[in-house]
Amino acid sequence: MKKPISATIDEDIINWIEKEISNTRKYRNKSHLIEIALDALRKKEVRK
């Protein structure tokens, strides 16, 4: 089950997210990109 959260994010990162979403069909929306990025970080941390 997914739950909504709130986060304060640097404007440069938000601009990058918006460019990524508009330049590719890889991500459905901001939430999808953030979820994929956090999952990749989690997997990287587990491998250490």
SEKOL-805942 format. One record per residue (C-alpha): residue number from 0; residue in one letter; x, z, y. Coordinates in pm, whole numbers. Each point is the difference from the previous one (the first is absolute). Example, Ala and Ser with C-alpha at 12.3 -4.5 7.8 and 13.67 -1.06 7.14 Angstrom:
# residues 2
SITE    k  r       X       Z       Y
SITE    0  A    1230     780    -450
SITE    1  S     137     -66     344
***
This chain:
# residues 48
SITE    k  r       X       Z       Y
SITE    0  M       0       0       0
SITE    1  K     132     -89     344
SITE    2  K     -33     233     297
SITE    3  P      43     -84     368
SITE    4  I     289     158     189
SITE    5  S     125      -8     356
SITE    6  A     361     -59     105
SITE    7  T     189     -42     324
SITE    8  I     234    -296     -33
SITE    9  D     262    -139     237
SITE   10  E    -116    -305     194
SITE   11  D     288    -214    -132
SITE   12  I    -112      65    -357
SITE   13  I    -362     -76      86
SITE   14  N     108    -331     155
SITE   15  W     198     -82    -316
SITE   16  I    -300      87    -220
SITE   17  E    -229    -224     206
SITE   18  K     248    -290     -25
SITE   19  E      31      46    -376
SITE   20  I    -377      -3     -42
SITE   21  S     -48    -309     217
SITE   22  N     292    -198    -151
SITE   23  T     -81      43    -369
SITE   24  R    -289      36    -239
SITE   25  K     197     264    -187
SITE   26  Y    -182     289     171
SITE   27  R    -374      34      51
SITE   28  N      29     236     297
SITE   29  K     214     274     156
SITE   30  S    -106     257    -257
SITE   31  H      97    -232    -285
SITE   32  L     347     -63     146
SITE   33  I      60     371      62
SITE   34  E    -117      89    -351
SITE   35  I     236    -256    -156
SITE   36  A     291     120     216
SITE   37  L     -58     365     -93
SITE   38  D     -32     -87    -368
SITE   39  A     334    -187      16
SITE   40  L     163     301     168
SITE   41  R    -143     233    -265
SITE   42  K     133    -220    -282
SITE   43  K     341     -16     167
SITE   44  E      13     380      28
SITE   45  V     -93      44    -367
SITE   46  R     290    -225    -108
SITE   47  K     258     224     171
***
